């Protein structure tokens, strides 16, 4: 069913909405191919908060620009109601769907219908990217998933987009989505219920730490923690910072004041790879993101990922098909 009803909660002083006024209502907007992880990050947190609170406090409705059954990228689907011009909710969450250009994410005027009625808008991942691309000049105030940020930088030159998990400069909140969706929803729960209730829900989810909104995403300047080995983690961080203009492994080793041989042994022992092969795979992963999510010419993608020559050959050796074939297959 599209609507999950609940009875009013008891009053909690000092929170955003005294739940004597009624349940806290959410619209969850989905487009074809929505990310199931993000849906669960919203509705499972709300469901568990209702369970823990004994007298449930939250209600949500699935909506879509194309109502009816809407399938996720994983194949599971929800039954969505149509969007309406006079929404009566406290929050609206727009899920990502791996395609910022999807017409279902072009919500421009629709978002205004929510903000005009004092609802808080939360845009996840690709939905955030679409809003950032449309807003342009205010990009520095907003964030999106780091993969999408790479696309905004390479395709639109929006270098100033935030790398935080969440940005909340006003009534429209942008978020990296994916696992960070749980952090955002838990934080919203804490605005209406007690902190103890929020932490109980986090404990049930085995979500041991609710991250601050300004926590940096991977690939965005924070300390990289991949292996637990300081030298190896610092090396991987240097690699991530230098994908377009790769450093030699010897340069990285010198900068870390560690021997090249020691670095090679650590890569082999902990990651089962050579430093060069690991570095190349990071750059090819970035290339895949740009191939599937932008219209950048393949030669430009090669340059952006540190392959000034022979990109197609390297790509085919690694993936068994050319970049052109991979782009056609992905679309």
N, C-alpha and C positions, 0 to 999 in steps of 0.2 A: 504494500500500500504506500501511497505517496506521503500521507500525513501520519505522524506518530504523536498521539495526544498524551497529555499528562495533566495531573491535578496541580493546583497552586502549591508553592512551597511555603514554609514558614518564613518569618521575617529575619533577615540578617542585617544588623545595623552597620552603617558605614560603607555599604557596597553600592555599585552603580545603579542598580534597580532593586527597590525593595520588592521581593517576590510576592508580597501581598497584592501588588498591582496585577498579578497574573504570571503565567509562565514566561520565561525568556524565550523568544521565538527566533528561529533561524530559517532563512531560505538558503538552500544549497543548490547552486546553479551548475548544471552539468551540460557538456557538449559531447557529441559522439567521440569515443576514444578517450574519455576522461580517465584519470589515473586512480585506480582502485585504492592504492596506498593512501592517497589524500582523502578520499571519501571516508575510509575507516578512521583516519586521523581526526576527522571531525565527529562523525556520528557515533563511533564507539566510545570516544571520550564523553560525549553528552549522555549516551546510554548508561555508562558506568556511573557518571555523576548522579543520574536519576536513581540508580540502584542504591548507591551509598547514602543518598540523602533521605531514603525511605519514602518521603513524599516528593515525587519527581518534580523537577524544576525547569526542564528544557523540552522544547518541542521543535521539530524540524520538518520542512517540506522540500521535496525535490522539485526543481523547476528547470525548464529548458526553453530555448528559443524555438526548438522543434519538439513539442510535447509528445508523450507516449513513451514506449520503451526506448531507453538510451543505453547503448552498450559501452562498457569500459574497454580499454586497450587489452584487458585480460579476458574479455569475453563475458564477464558477469554484467548484468544490466539492472537498471532501476526504472520504475515507472514515474515519469516526470510530468508535472502539471505545467500549464503554460505560464509565461511571465505575465504579470499584471501591472497596470499603470499606477495603482494606489496600494503598494505593499504595506502591510501592517506587521512589521517585524522589527526586532532589535538589531539583528545582524544578517548580512548576506555574505555567503562564502562562494566564490567562483573558483571551481577546480581547473587545474591545467589539463591539457590533453595531448601534449607532445607536438602541437602545431600552433604557434602563435598567430598564424594567418587564418586559422579556422574561423568561418563567419559566425559561429556560435559564441566566439569570444569577443566579437565586436559589439560591446554592450553600451558604449558611449552614453547615449541619452538615458538608457535604462538605469545606469548607475545613479544618474541624477534623480530618478524617481525615488531611490532609496535614501540618498543623502538629504534630499529636501524634506523627508519625513523623519530625519534624525537617526536613521539606521547607520550602523558602522559597516563599511564595506571592506571585505578581506579578499584580496586577489592572490591566488597561488600560482607560482611558477609561470607557465605560458600565459595565463590570464594577466599576470603582472607584467610580463614582457610586452603583451599587446598594449596595455595601458601606457607603459613607459614609452614605447615607440610612438604612440599617438600623442602623448604629452610632450615629448621631445625636450623642451627647454627645462622642465623640472625633473629630468632623469636623475639628477644627483640626490634627490630626496627619496628615491625609491630603490627597491631591490628586487631581485629575481633569482632563480636557481643559477648556479655558476655556469652550467652549460648554456643556458639562455643568455647569460651576460656575455659570454664569448661571442655569441651570434650578434648581439647588439653592438659590441665593439667592432667586430670585423665587417659587418654589413652596413651599419648605420653610423659608426664613429661615435657612439655614445659611451665614451671612456669613463664618465663620472658616475655611472650607476653604482650604488652602494653594494658592498659585498657582505653585508650583515644578513643574518637569518631573516630578520623582519625589520621593516621600516614603517613608522607610524607618524608621518608629519601632519596629519589632519584626519578628516573623516574616512579617507581611503587608505587602507593599510595594505602594503605589498609584502609578500612572503616568498621565501625560496621554495616552499611546498615540500613534497616528499616527507621525510621524517620530521622536519621542522613543523609540520602541520599539527602534530601532537603537542609540541611546546606551545604553539599559539592557542590552541583550543583549551589546554590546561590553564593558561594565563587568563583566558576569558572566563572560564569557570570560576577562577579565584576572584573575579570582579563581583560575582553574585553570591557565592557561597564562601564558607570559611576556608582559610589556607589549609587547615587540617583535612578538610574534605578533598581539596585539590590534590594534596600529597597522597591521600589514601588511593585516589584514582590512579595517580602516577605509579604507586606501588603495585596495584593490581596489574597494570600494564607492564610491570618490570622496567619502567622508565625511571632510572635511578636519579636523574638530574634534570630538572626543568631549566632549560638554557635561557639566558637573557636574550632579549631581542637583538642586542648589538653584538652577540657572538658571531665571529667571522666564519664563513663557510670554508671548506677546503679550497685549495687553489686561489686563496684570496689574501695571503699575507700572514695568516696565523701560523704558529709553530706546527709543523707536520708531525703527526704521531702515527706512524705506520707499523713499525717493527719493535719499538721500545729500545732500540739501540741508538744512542745519541748521534754517532757519526753517520749512520745509515739514514736516519730520519732527516738530518741536516742536508745530506747529499740529495735525497729525494726532493726536499724543499727547494734546493737550488735548481734542480732539473725542472720542477714545475714552474719556477719563476723565469725560466729561459727556454721556452718551447720554440719560439720563433727564431731566435738566434742561439742555437745550441752551443754550450761550452764543451770543451774536450773533458773527458773524465780526469785527465791529468790536471787541468785547470781547477776543477772542482776539488780534487784531493788537496792541491796546494792551498786553496782558499780555506779549507777546513783543517789544515795542518795535520793531515793523516797521510800515510803512505798509500800509494796506488795499489800495491799488493794487498795491504790490509783491507782496503775498500772492496777489492775484488773478492777476497775470501768471505767477507761479510755478506755480500750480495749472493754468493753461491750458497752459503750455509743457511741464510734466513729467507731468501726469496727464490732460490733455485734458478737464478738468472745471472747473466753478466751485467755490469753497469750499462754498457752500450745497448744491449738488447732491451733492458728495462726502459731506458731513456727513449729509445726508438718507439717502443710500444705506447708510452705516454703521448708522444707526438702524433702517432697514428690514431689514437683514440680521439684526440682533438680534431684531427682531420675527418674522422667519421662523423663527429658532431656537426661540423660545418658542411659536409657533403649532404647530410640528410635534412638539415634545418635551414640552409641558406641557398641562394641562387648564385653564390660566388663561383666564378670560373675555376675549374679544377687546378689550373696552373697557379692561380692566386692562393688557393687553399694549400697547395704544396709549399709556397713561399711562407705563408702564415704559420706553418707547422714545422719550419726548419728544413724543408727539402727543396733547395734551390734548383736541383737537378735530379732527374730520375725518379720523381715521386710516384708515377704510375707503376713503374717496375717494382719499386720497393713495396708498394701497396699490394700488387698482385702476388708477390712472393709471400707476403704475410697472410692474405685473405683469400687467395685463389681466384680473384676476379679483379678487373680494373676498377679504378674509382668511378668511371662512367657507368659500368655495369652495376656497381654497388648503389649508386645514386638512383638508377632506374628501378632496381629491385626494391629499394627502400621506399620509394614513392608509389 
